Amino acid sequence: MSALSGSGQPAPAGAVVKVRLSGTLRGCAEAARRLHAVLYVISVSEPYAEAGTSRLVRVYIRARLDLHPAPPPAAAAGGPQ
């Protein structure tokens, strides 16, 4: 049992999780696109610039742990929604 598994039981299908991506705009867009294959993505935020002069951004994703993820929307191919 890992430290994150809690009771050792899987989370119920439909449970909502929040994911924070941090990286380059291109990297975050690609990661968000790939998450559609394993999670039912509810929403993807606009990218938020990291503090200072960094070129990194943050993107926030809300997703459900459904057994059959929905196909990614056409907008996800061009970057975070």
N, CA, C and O atoms as a CHARMM CRD file, in Angstrom:
* protein
*
  324
    1    1 MET  N      0.85100  -1.18200   0.00000 PROA 1      0.00000
    2    1 MET  CA     0.00000   0.00000   0.00000 PROA 1      0.00000
    3    1 MET  C      0.89100   1.23700   0.00000 PROA 1      0.00000
    4    1 MET  O      1.78400   1.36500   0.83700 PROA 1      0.00000
    5    2 SER  N      0.64800   2.13800  -0.93100 PROA 2      0.00000
    6    2 SER  CA     1.43900   3.35800  -0.99400 PROA 2      0.00000
    7    2 SER  C      0.90500   4.38000   0.00500 PROA 2      0.00000
    8    2 SER  O     -0.18000   4.21600   0.56300 PROA 2      0.00000
    9    3 ALA  N      1.68600   5.43700   0.22100 PROA 3      0.00000
   10    3 ALA  CA     1.29500   6.48200   1.16400 PROA 3      0.00000
   11    3 ALA  C      0.03000   7.19600   0.70900 PROA 3      0.00000
   12    3 ALA  O     -0.69900   7.73600   1.54100 PROA 3      0.00000
   13    4 LEU  N     -0.25100   7.21200  -0.59900 PROA 4      0.00000
   14    4 LEU  CA    -1.41200   7.92500  -1.10900 PROA 4      0.00000
   15    4 LEU  C     -2.65100   7.05300  -1.23300 PROA 4      0.00000
   16    4 LEU  O     -3.72100   7.56700  -1.56000 PROA 4      0.00000
   17    5 SER  N     -2.54700   5.76300  -0.98700 PROA 5      0.00000
   18    5 SER  CA    -3.69000   4.88200  -1.22300 PROA 5      0.00000
   19    5 SER  C     -4.70100   4.87700  -0.08000 PROA 5      0.00000
   20    5 SER  O     -5.76600   4.27500  -0.21300 PROA 5      0.00000
   21    6 GLY  N     -4.40400   5.51500   1.00700 PROA 6      0.00000
   22    6 GLY  CA    -5.36900   5.62100   2.10300 PROA 6      0.00000
   23    6 GLY  C     -5.75900   4.27200   2.64100 PROA 6      0.00000
   24    6 GLY  O     -4.92800   3.56700   3.21400 PROA 6      0.00000
   25    7 SER  N     -7.02200   3.89500   2.46500 PROA 7      0.00000
   26    7 SER  CA    -7.53200   2.63900   3.00800 PROA 7      0.00000
   27    7 SER  C     -7.12500   1.43600   2.17000 PROA 7      0.00000
   28    7 SER  O     -7.42700   0.30100   2.54000 PROA 7      0.00000
   29    8 GLY  N     -6.45500   1.65600   1.06400 PROA 8      0.00000
   30    8 GLY  CA    -6.09400   0.55500   0.18300 PROA 8      0.00000
   31    8 GLY  C     -7.16800   0.27500  -0.84400 PROA 8      0.00000
   32    8 GLY  O     -6.97300  -0.54800  -1.73900 PROA 8      0.00000
   33    9 GLN  N     -8.30700   0.95200  -0.72800 PROA 9      0.00000
   34    9 GLN  CA    -9.40700   0.77900  -1.67700 PROA 9      0.00000
   35    9 GLN  C     -9.30700   1.84900  -2.76600 PROA 9      0.00000
   36    9 GLN  O     -8.94400   2.98900  -2.47900 PROA 9      0.00000
   37   10 PRO  N     -9.62800   1.49000  -4.01800 PROA 10     0.00000
   38   10 PRO  CA    -9.60000   2.50400  -5.06600 PROA 10     0.00000
   39   10 PRO  C    -10.70100   3.53600  -4.85300 PROA 10     0.00000
   40   10 PRO  O    -11.74200   3.24500  -4.26300 PROA 10     0.00000
   41   11 ALA  N    -10.45300   4.73800  -5.34200 PROA 11     0.00000
   42   11 ALA  CA   -11.46500   5.78900  -5.27400 PROA 11     0.00000
   43   11 ALA  C    -12.64100   5.38200  -6.15100 PROA 11     0.00000
   44   11 ALA  O    -12.44300   4.73500  -7.17900 PROA 11     0.00000
   45   12 PRO  N    -13.85600   5.74700  -5.76700 PROA 12     0.00000
   46   12 PRO  CA   -15.01300   5.36400  -6.57100 PROA 12     0.00000
   47   12 PRO  C    -15.00500   6.05600  -7.92800 PROA 12     0.00000
   48   12 PRO  O    -14.53500   7.18600  -8.06000 PROA 12     0.00000
   49   13 ALA  N    -15.53000   5.36200  -8.93200 PROA 13     0.00000
   50   13 ALA  CA   -15.66800   5.97400 -10.25600 PROA 13     0.00000
   51   13 ALA  C    -16.49900   7.23900 -10.10200 PROA 13     0.00000
   52   13 ALA  O    -17.48200   7.25300  -9.36100 PROA 13     0.00000
   53   14 GLY  N    -16.11700   8.27800 -10.78300 PROA 14     0.00000
   54   14 GLY  CA   -16.82900   9.54500 -10.70000 PROA 14     0.00000
   55   14 GLY  C    -16.27500  10.48400  -9.65100 PROA 14     0.00000
   56   14 GLY  O    -16.68100  11.64500  -9.59900 PROA 14     0.00000
   57   15 ALA  N    -15.34500  10.01400  -8.79900 PROA 15     0.00000
   58   15 ALA  CA   -14.73300  10.89700  -7.81300 PROA 15     0.00000
   59   15 ALA  C    -13.98000  12.00400  -8.55000 PROA 15     0.00000
   60   15 ALA  O    -13.36300  11.75000  -9.58500 PROA 15     0.00000
   61   16 VAL  N    -14.02800  13.22100  -8.02800 PROA 16     0.00000
   62   16 VAL  CA   -13.39000  14.36500  -8.67500 PROA 16     0.00000
   63   16 VAL  C    -12.01300  14.60300  -8.06400 PROA 16     0.00000
   64   16 VAL  O    -11.84900  14.57800  -6.84400 PROA 16     0.00000
   65   17 VAL  N    -11.02700  14.83300  -8.93000 PROA 17     0.00000
   66   17 VAL  CA    -9.67900  15.18400  -8.49800 PROA 17     0.00000
   67   17 VAL  C     -9.28100  16.48600  -9.17300 PROA 17     0.00000
   68   17 VAL  O     -9.83000  16.85900 -10.20900 PROA 17     0.00000
   69   18 LYS  N     -8.32200  17.16900  -8.57200 PROA 18     0.00000
   70   18 LYS  CA    -7.76200  18.38600  -9.15000 PROA 18     0.00000
   71   18 LYS  C     -6.28800  18.14100  -9.41100 PROA 18     0.00000
   72   18 LYS  O     -5.58300  17.58200  -8.57000 PROA 18     0.00000
   73   19 VAL  N     -5.82100  18.56400 -10.58900 PROA 19     0.00000
   74   19 VAL  CA    -4.43300  18.36700 -11.00000 PROA 19     0.00000
   75   19 VAL  C     -3.85100  19.72200 -11.35300 PROA 19     0.00000
   76   19 VAL  O     -4.48300  20.51000 -12.05600 PROA 19     0.00000
   77   20 ARG  N     -2.65000  19.99600 -10.86800 PROA 20     0.00000
   78   20 ARG  CA    -1.96500  21.24100 -11.22500 PROA 20     0.00000
   79   20 ARG  C     -0.75800  20.87600 -12.08100 PROA 20     0.00000
   80   20 ARG  O      0.09100  20.08800 -11.66400 PROA 20     0.00000
   81   21 LEU  N     -0.68400  21.44700 -13.27000 PROA 21     0.00000
   82   21 LEU  CA     0.46800  21.27300 -14.14200 PROA 21     0.00000
   83   21 LEU  C      1.32400  22.51600 -14.05000 PROA 21     0.00000
   84   21 LEU  O      0.80100  23.62700 -13.96500 PROA 21     0.00000
   85   22 SER  N      2.62200  22.34500 -14.06600 PROA 22     0.00000
   86   22 SER  CA     3.54400  23.47100 -14.04900 PROA 22     0.00000
   87   22 SER  C      4.65800  23.16200 -15.02900 PROA 22     0.00000
   88   22 SER  O      5.28300  22.10300 -14.95200 PROA 22     0.00000
   89   23 GLY  N      4.91000  24.07800 -15.94700 PROA 23     0.00000
   90   23 GLY  CA     5.96200  23.87400 -16.93800 PROA 23     0.00000
   91   23 GLY  C      5.84500  24.89600 -18.04200 PROA 23     0.00000
   92   23 GLY  O      5.24200  25.95400 -17.86500 PROA 23     0.00000
   93   24 THR  N      6.42400  24.57600 -19.18300 PROA 24     0.00000
   94   24 THR  CA     6.31100  25.47200 -20.32800 PROA 24     0.00000
   95   24 THR  C      4.88700  25.39800 -20.87200 PROA 24     0.00000
   96   24 THR  O      4.17000  24.43500 -20.60100 PROA 24     0.00000
   97   25 LEU  N      4.48300  26.38600 -21.62100 PROA 25     0.00000
   98   25 LEU  CA     3.15600  26.40300 -22.21900 PROA 25     0.00000
   99   25 LEU  C      2.96200  25.16200 -23.08300 PROA 25     0.00000
  100   25 LEU  O      1.91900  24.51000 -23.01000 PROA 25     0.00000
  101   26 ARG  N      3.94700  24.83600 -23.88900 PROA 26     0.00000
  102   26 ARG  CA     3.85600  23.66300 -24.76700 PROA 26     0.00000
  103   26 ARG  C      3.77000  22.37000 -23.95300 PROA 26     0.00000
  104   26 ARG  O      2.97000  21.48800 -24.26600 PROA 26     0.00000
  105   27 GLY  N      4.59700  22.26100 -22.90800 PROA 27     0.00000
  106   27 GLY  CA     4.58800  21.06600 -22.06600 PROA 27     0.00000
  107   27 GLY  C      3.26200  20.87200 -21.35000 PROA 27     0.00000
  108   27 GLY  O      2.74600  19.75600 -21.28900 PROA 27     0.00000
  109   28 CYS  N      2.70800  21.94500 -20.81100 PROA 28     0.00000
  110   28 CYS  CA     1.42200  21.86100 -20.11900 PROA 28     0.00000
  111   28 CYS  C      0.29500  21.51100 -21.09000 PROA 28     0.00000
  112   28 CYS  O     -0.59800  20.73400 -20.75100 PROA 28     0.00000
  113   29 ALA  N      0.33200  22.07600 -22.28200 PROA 29     0.00000
  114   29 ALA  CA    -0.69100  21.75800 -23.28300 PROA 29     0.00000
  115   29 ALA  C     -0.63800  20.28300 -23.65400 PROA 29     0.00000
  116   29 ALA  O     -1.68100  19.64200 -23.78300 PROA 29     0.00000
  117   30 GLU  N      0.54600  19.74300 -23.82600 PROA 30     0.00000
  118   30 GLU  CA     0.69500  18.33000 -24.17800 PROA 30     0.00000
  119   30 GLU  C      0.25400  17.43100 -23.02800 PROA 30     0.00000
  120   30 GLU  O     -0.42500  16.43000 -23.25700 PROA 30     0.00000
  121   31 ALA  N      0.62600  17.76700 -21.80500 PROA 31     0.00000
  122   31 ALA  CA     0.22400  16.97100 -20.64800 PROA 31     0.00000
  123   31 ALA  C     -1.29800  16.98600 -20.49100 PROA 31     0.00000
  124   31 ALA  O     -1.90100  15.95100 -20.20800 PROA 31     0.00000
  125   32 ALA  N     -1.91700  18.14700 -20.67100 PROA 32     0.00000
  126   32 ALA  CA    -3.37700  18.24900 -20.57600 PROA 32     0.00000
  127   32 ALA  C     -4.03500  17.38200 -21.64100 PROA 32     0.00000
  128   32 ALA  O     -5.02600  16.70500 -21.36500 PROA 32     0.00000
  129   33 ARG  N     -3.50200  17.39600 -22.83800 PROA 33     0.00000
  130   33 ARG  CA    -4.04900  16.57700 -23.92700 PROA 33     0.00000
  131   33 ARG  C     -3.95200  15.09700 -23.58200 PROA 33     0.00000
  132   33 ARG  O     -4.90200  14.34700 -23.80400 PROA 33     0.00000
  133   34 ARG  N     -2.81500  14.66900 -23.04100 PROA 34     0.00000
  134   34 ARG  CA    -2.61100  13.25200 -22.70900 PROA 34     0.00000
  135   34 ARG  C     -3.48300  12.78900 -21.54700 PROA 34     0.00000
  136   34 ARG  O     -3.86600  11.62000 -21.49400 PROA 34     0.00000
  137   35 LEU  N     -3.80100  13.67900 -20.62400 PROA 35     0.00000
  138   35 LEU  CA    -4.63900  13.29500 -19.48600 PROA 35     0.00000
  139   35 LEU  C     -6.03800  12.87700 -19.92500 PROA 35     0.00000
  140   35 LEU  O     -6.70300  12.11700 -19.22100 PROA 35     0.00000
  141   36 HSD  N     -6.49400  13.36200 -21.07900 PROA 36     0.00000
  142   36 HSD  CA    -7.80500  12.97000 -21.59500 PROA 36     0.00000
  143   36 HSD  C     -7.87800  11.46700 -21.85800 PROA 36     0.00000
  144   36 HSD  O     -8.97100  10.90100 -21.87700 PROA 36     0.00000
  145   37 ALA  N     -6.74500  10.81600 -22.05900 PROA 37     0.00000
  146   37 ALA  CA    -6.73400   9.37500 -22.32600 PROA 37     0.00000
  147   37 ALA  C     -6.98300   8.54300 -21.07400 PROA 37     0.00000
  148   37 ALA  O     -7.41200   7.39400 -21.17200 PROA 37     0.00000
  149   38 VAL  N     -6.72100   9.10700 -19.90200 PROA 38     0.00000
  150   38 VAL  CA    -6.82900   8.31500 -18.67200 PROA 38     0.00000
  151   38 VAL  C     -7.81200   8.88000 -17.64900 PROA 38     0.00000
  152   38 VAL  O     -8.17100   8.18300 -16.70000 PROA 38     0.00000
  153   39 LEU  N     -8.24700  10.11000 -17.81800 PROA 39     0.00000
  154   39 LEU  CA    -9.19800  10.73300 -16.90500 PROA 39     0.00000
  155   39 LEU  C    -10.32200  11.37000 -17.70300 PROA 39     0.00000
  156   39 LEU  O    -10.13300  11.74200 -18.86100 PROA 39     0.00000
  157   40 TYR  N    -11.48600  11.49800 -17.09100 PROA 40     0.00000
  158   40 TYR  CA   -12.59300  12.23400 -17.69400 PROA 40     0.00000
  159   40 TYR  C    -12.39800  13.69100 -17.30000 PROA 40     0.00000
  160   40 TYR  O    -12.78700  14.09100 -16.20300 PROA 40     0.00000
  161   41 VAL  N    -11.80100  14.48700 -18.17900 PROA 41     0.00000
  162   41 VAL  CA   -11.44300  15.87200 -17.87800 PROA 41     0.00000
  163   41 VAL  C    -12.68900  16.74200 -17.91800 PROA 41     0.00000
  164   41 VAL  O    -13.38900  16.79500 -18.92900 PROA 41     0.00000
  165   42 ILE  N    -12.95900  17.42200 -16.80900 PROA 42     0.00000
  166   42 ILE  CA   -14.10200  18.32400 -16.69400 PROA 42     0.00000
  167   42 ILE  C    -13.74300  19.70600 -17.21500 PROA 42     0.00000
  168   42 ILE  O    -14.49400  20.30700 -17.98400 PROA 42     0.00000
  169   43 SER  N    -12.57900  20.20800 -16.78700 PROA 43     0.00000
  170   43 SER  CA   -12.17400  21.54800 -17.21600 PROA 43     0.00000
  171   43 SER  C    -10.66400  21.68800 -17.18000 PROA 43     0.00000
  172   43 SER  O     -9.97100  21.03200 -16.40300 PROA 43     0.00000
  173   44 VAL  N    -10.18000  22.56300 -18.04400 PROA 44     0.00000
  174   44 VAL  CA    -8.75700  22.92400 -18.09500 PROA 44     0.00000
  175   44 VAL  C     -8.70900  24.44200 -18.06200 PROA 44     0.00000
  176   44 VAL  O     -9.32300  25.10500 -18.89700 PROA 44     0.00000
  177   45 SER  N     -7.97400  24.99700 -17.09100 PROA 45     0.00000
  178   45 SER  CA    -7.90500  26.45600 -16.95400 PROA 45     0.00000
  179   45 SER  C     -7.03700  27.07200 -18.04500 PROA 45     0.00000
  180   45 SER  O     -6.30600  26.38200 -18.75500 PROA 45     0.00000
  181   46 GLU  N     -7.14100  28.35900 -18.14900 PROA 46     0.00000
  182   46 GLU  CA    -6.20300  29.11300 -18.96600 PROA 46     0.00000
  183   46 GLU  C     -4.83500  29.02500 -18.28900 PROA 46     0.00000
  184   46 GLU  O     -4.77300  28.81900 -17.07700 PROA 46     0.00000
  185   47 PRO  N     -3.75100  29.17400 -19.02600 PROA 47     0.00000
  186   47 PRO  CA    -2.43500  29.16400 -18.37200 PROA 47     0.00000
  187   47 PRO  C     -2.21500  30.44900 -17.57000 PROA 47     0.00000
  188   47 PRO  O     -2.55300  31.54500 -18.01600 PROA 47     0.00000
  189   48 TYR  N     -1.64500  30.28300 -16.38500 PROA 48     0.00000
  190   48 TYR  CA    -1.28900  31.41100 -15.52300 PROA 48     0.00000
  191   48 TYR  C      0.22700  31.50000 -15.46500 PROA 48     0.00000
  192   48 TYR  O      0.89700  30.50100 -15.20500 PROA 48     0.00000
  193   49 ALA  N      0.77300  32.67900 -15.70300 PROA 49     0.00000
  194   49 ALA  CA     2.22600  32.86200 -15.67000 PROA 49     0.00000
  195   49 ALA  C      2.75500  32.67800 -14.26100 PROA 49     0.00000
  196   49 ALA  O      2.14500  33.14600 -13.29900 PROA 49     0.00000
  197   50 GLU  N      3.89400  31.99200 -14.13000 PROA 50     0.00000
  198   50 GLU  CA     4.55900  31.86400 -12.83300 PROA 50     0.00000
  199   50 GLU  C      5.10500  33.23300 -12.44500 PROA 50     0.00000
  200   50 GLU  O      5.25700  34.10600 -13.29900 PROA 50     0.00000
  201   51 ALA  N      5.39600  33.42000 -11.18400 PROA 51     0.00000
  202   51 ALA  CA     5.87500  34.70500 -10.67800 PROA 51     0.00000
  203   51 ALA  C      7.22300  35.08400 -11.28500 PROA 51     0.00000
  204   51 ALA  O      8.00100  34.22300 -11.69600 PROA 51     0.00000
  205   52 GLY  N      7.47500  36.36900 -11.33200 PROA 52     0.00000
  206   52 GLY  CA     8.75700  36.87000 -11.82400 PROA 52     0.00000
  207   52 GLY  C      8.85500  36.82700 -13.34300 PROA 52     0.00000
  208   52 GLY  O      7.86200  36.97600 -14.05500 PROA 52     0.00000
  209   53 THR  N     10.06900  36.62100 -13.81400 PROA 53     0.00000
  210   53 THR  CA    10.31000  36.63000 -15.25700 PROA 53     0.00000
  211   53 THR  C     10.36000  35.22700 -15.83900 PROA 53     0.00000
  212   53 THR  O     10.84000  35.02700 -16.95500 PROA 53     0.00000
  213   54 SER  N      9.86200  34.25000 -15.07800 PROA 54     0.00000
  214   54 SER  CA     9.87400  32.86900 -15.53000 PROA 54     0.00000
  215   54 SER  C      9.04200  32.70300 -16.79800 PROA 54     0.00000
  216   54 SER  O      8.05200  33.40900 -16.99600 PROA 54     0.00000
  217   55 ARG  N      9.44600  31.77300 -17.65100 PROA 55     0.00000
  218   55 ARG  CA     8.67200  31.44000 -18.84500 PROA 55     0.00000
  219   55 ARG  C      7.70100  30.29800 -18.56100 PROA 55     0.00000
  220   55 ARG  O      7.01700  29.81300 -19.46300 PROA 55     0.00000
  221   56 LEU  N      7.64800  29.87500 -17.30000 PROA 56     0.00000
  222   56 LEU  CA     6.78300  28.76300 -16.93900 PROA 56     0.00000
  223   56 LEU  C      5.37400  29.24200 -16.62900 PROA 56     0.00000
  224   56 LEU  O      5.14900  30.39200 -16.25200 PROA 56     0.00000
  225   57 VAL  N      4.43000  28.31800 -16.80200 PROA 57     0.00000
  226   57 VAL  CA     3.02500  28.60400 -16.52300 PROA 57     0.00000
  227   57 VAL  C      2.46300  27.50700 -15.62700 PROA 57     0.00000
  228   57 VAL  O      3.06800  26.44900 -15.45200 PROA 57     0.00000
  229   58 ARG  N      1.27600  27.79000 -15.05800 PROA 58     0.00000
  230   58 ARG  CA     0.50900  26.80300 -14.30600 PROA 58     0.00000
  231   58 ARG  C     -0.81900  26.60800 -15.01500 PROA 58     0.00000
  232   58 ARG  O     -1.41400  27.56300 -15.51500 PROA 58     0.00000
  233   59 VAL  N     -1.27700  25.36700 -15.05500 PROA 59     0.00000
  234   59 VAL  CA    -2.58200  25.04700 -15.62300 PROA 59     0.00000
  235   59 VAL  C     -3.27200  24.13100 -14.61800 PROA 59     0.00000
  236   59 VAL  O     -2.66300  23.19400 -14.10100 PROA 59     0.00000
  237   60 TYR  N     -4.53900  24.40500 -14.34500 PROA 60     0.00000
  238   60 TYR  CA    -5.30500  23.62800 -13.37700 PROA 60     0.00000
  239   60 TYR  C     -6.35400  22.80000 -14.11200 PROA 60     0.00000
  240   60 TYR  O     -7.05800  23.30000 -14.99000 PROA 60     0.00000
  241   61 ILE  N     -6.44600  21.52400 -13.73700 PROA 61     0.00000
  242   61 ILE  CA    -7.37000  20.59100 -14.38200 PROA 61     0.00000
  243   61 ILE  C     -8.27700  19.98900 -13.32000 PROA 61     0.00000
  244   61 ILE  O     -7.81100  19.60000 -12.24900 PROA 61     0.00000
  245   62 ARG  N     -9.56300  19.91400 -13.61200 PROA 62     0.00000
  246   62 ARG  CA   -10.51900  19.16500 -12.78300 PROA 62     0.00000
  247   62 ARG  C    -10.92800  17.96100 -13.60600 PROA 62     0.00000
  248   62 ARG  O    -11.24200  18.08500 -14.79000 PROA 62     0.00000
  249   63 ALA  N    -10.92300  16.78700 -12.97500 PROA 63     0.00000
  250   63 ALA  CA   -11.23900  15.56100 -13.69600 PROA 63     0.00000
  251   63 ALA  C    -11.98000  14.58700 -12.79600 PROA 63     0.00000
  252   63 ALA  O    -11.85900  14.62800 -11.57200 PROA 63     0.00000
  253   64 ARG  N    -12.75800  13.70100 -13.43500 PROA 64     0.00000
  254   64 ARG  CA   -13.43800  12.62400 -12.72300 PROA 64     0.00000
  255   64 ARG  C    -12.70500  11.32500 -12.99300 PROA 64     0.00000
  256   64 ARG  O    -12.10600  11.15500 -14.05500 PROA 64     0.00000
  257   65 LEU  N    -12.75000  10.41800 -12.05000 PROA 65     0.00000
  258   65 LEU  CA   -12.08500   9.12600 -12.18500 PROA 65     0.00000
  259   65 LEU  C    -13.02400   8.09400 -12.82000 PROA 65     0.00000
  260   65 LEU  O    -13.18700   6.99200 -12.29700 PROA 65     0.00000
  261   66 ASP  N    -13.62900   8.45300 -13.93000 PROA 66     0.00000
  262   66 ASP  CA   -14.51700   7.52900 -14.63100 PROA 66     0.00000
  263   66 ASP  C    -13.72400   6.42800 -15.30900 PROA 66     0.00000
  264   66 ASP  O    -12.54700   6.59100 -15.62800 PROA 66     0.00000
  265   67 LEU  N    -14.38600   5.31500 -15.51900 PROA 67     0.00000
  266   67 LEU  CA   -13.72500   4.17900 -16.14400 PROA 67     0.00000
  267   67 LEU  C    -13.45900   4.41200 -17.63000 PROA 67     0.00000
  268   67 LEU  O    -12.49900   3.87300 -18.18100 PROA 67     0.00000
  269   68 HSD  N    -14.29900   5.20600 -18.27400 PROA 68     0.00000
  270   68 HSD  CA   -14.15200   5.43800 -19.71200 PROA 68     0.00000
  271   68 HSD  C    -14.04300   6.93600 -19.96900 PROA 68     0.00000
  272   68 HSD  O    -15.06000   7.62600 -20.04300 PROA 68     0.00000
  273   69 PRO  N    -12.81800   7.44700 -20.10700 PROA 69     0.00000
  274   69 PRO  CA   -12.64000   8.87900 -20.33800 PROA 69     0.00000
  275   69 PRO  C    -13.30500   9.32800 -21.63800 PROA 69     0.00000
  276   69 PRO  O    -13.41700   8.55900 -22.59300 PROA 69     0.00000
  277   70 ALA  N    -13.72900  10.55100 -21.65500 PROA 70     0.00000
  278   70 ALA  CA   -14.29400  11.14000 -22.87100 PROA 70     0.00000
  279   70 ALA  C    -13.15800  11.49900 -23.81200 PROA 70     0.00000
  280   70 ALA  O    -12.04600  11.78700 -23.36900 PROA 70     0.00000
  281   71 PRO  N    -13.43800  11.48300 -25.12200 PROA 71     0.00000
  282   71 PRO  CA   -12.38100  11.91600 -26.04900 PROA 71     0.00000
  283   71 PRO  C    -12.07300  13.38800 -25.83700 PROA 71     0.00000
  284   71 PRO  O    -12.96000  14.15900 -25.47300 PROA 71     0.00000
  285   72 PRO  N    -10.80300  13.79500 -26.06400 PROA 72     0.00000
  286   72 PRO  CA   -10.47100  15.21100 -25.84300 PROA 72     0.00000
  287   72 PRO  C    -11.22600  16.10500 -26.81200 PROA 72     0.00000
  288   72 PRO  O    -11.42600  15.73800 -27.97000 PROA 72     0.00000
  289   73 PRO  N    -11.64300  17.26700 -26.34800 PROA 73     0.00000
  290   73 PRO  CA   -12.30000  18.21000 -27.25800 PROA 73     0.00000
  291   73 PRO  C    -11.32300  18.71600 -28.29200 PROA 73     0.00000
  292   73 PRO  O    -10.11300  18.70000 -28.06600 PROA 73     0.00000
  293   74 ALA  N    -11.82500  19.16000 -29.40700 PROA 74     0.00000
  294   74 ALA  CA   -10.96900  19.65200 -30.49100 PROA 74     0.00000
  295   74 ALA  C    -10.09300  20.81200 -30.02200 PROA 74     0.00000
  296   74 ALA  O     -8.97200  20.96400 -30.50600 PROA 74     0.00000
  297   75 ALA  N    -10.57800  21.63000 -29.09400 PROA 75     0.00000
  298   75 ALA  CA    -9.82200  22.78200 -28.60600 PROA 75     0.00000
  299   75 ALA  C     -8.56300  22.34800 -27.87000 PROA 75     0.00000
  300   75 ALA  O     -7.59400  23.10700 -27.83200 PROA 75     0.00000
  301   76 ALA  N     -8.54100  21.14800 -27.28000 PROA 76     0.00000
  302   76 ALA  CA    -7.39000  20.70800 -26.49400 PROA 76     0.00000
  303   76 ALA  C     -6.17300  20.46600 -27.37900 PROA 76     0.00000
  304   76 ALA  O     -5.04400  20.52100 -26.89100 PROA 76     0.00000
  305   77 ALA  N     -6.37100  20.20300 -28.65500 PROA 77     0.00000
  306   77 ALA  CA    -5.25200  19.94600 -29.54300 PROA 77     0.00000
  307   77 ALA  C     -4.37000  21.17900 -29.70100 PROA 77     0.00000
  308   77 ALA  O     -3.16900  21.05000 -29.93800 PROA 77     0.00000
  309   78 GLY  N     -4.94700  22.37100 -29.57300 PROA 78     0.00000
  310   78 GLY  CA    -4.19300  23.59900 -29.74500 PROA 78     0.00000
  311   78 GLY  C     -3.64000  24.17100 -28.46900 PROA 78     0.00000
  312   78 GLY  O     -2.92600  25.17300 -28.50900 PROA 78     0.00000
  313   79 GLY  N     -3.94200  23.57200 -27.34000 PROA 79     0.00000
  314   79 GLY  CA    -3.44300  24.08400 -26.06900 PROA 79     0.00000
  315   79 GLY  C     -4.48800  23.98000 -25.01100 PROA 79     0.00000
  316   79 GLY  O     -5.59800  23.52200 -25.28200 PROA 79     0.00000
  317   80 PRO  N     -4.17100  24.39200 -23.80500 PROA 80     0.00000
  318   80 PRO  CA    -5.13800  24.32400 -22.71700 PROA 80     0.00000
  319   80 PRO  C     -6.37200  25.13800 -23.03900 PROA 80     0.00000
  320   80 PRO  O     -6.29400  26.16800 -23.70900 PROA 80     0.00000
  321   81 GLN  N     -7.51700  24.66800 -22.55400 PROA 81     0.00000
  322   81 GLN  CA    -8.79000  25.36000 -22.79800 PROA 81     0.00000
  323   81 GLN  C     -8.91500  26.55000 -21.89200 PROA 81     0.00000
  324   81 GLN  O     -9.91700  27.26300 -21.94300 PROA 81     0.00000
